Amino acid sequence: MGKLLIAAVVALSLVGPAWAEEDVHSANFLLPGCRENLQPNPNNTDRVVIWKRGLCSGIITGLALDAGVSKKMFNQAVFCPPQKATNEQFIRVVVAYIDKHPEMMHQPFESLALFALMEAWPCQ
């Protein structure tokens, strides 16, 4: 796995007790941050929302970077996005996939994001 993805997973494991009742790995927890990335509210100063935005973006960026590195180093990747795909496009793909599968909202966000990217951009 990519170093950024591993760092994001480690960061999730260090979350303090304020979110102890919530599964911080679930799509339920992180999807609002992804949505906020797509339609940011400049007046929102809620640190939790800002943290979720960064975490969503970081996880998805890590997956994208890992796919690129895997393709270059090993000539193999689990998904193959267009070369000029933006982080916003990656986030839109993930949000759309999770919206299509609301029954999976309790599952780990990282897994759902990977499934979304694999479905959207399979390797040929």
ABEGO torsion letter per residue (X at the ends): XBAAAAAAAAAAAABBAAAAABBAABAAAAAAAAAAAABBBAABABAAAAAAAAAAAAAAAAAAAAAAAAAAAAGBBABBBBAABBAAAAAAAAAAAAAABAAAAABBAAAAAAAAAAAABBBX
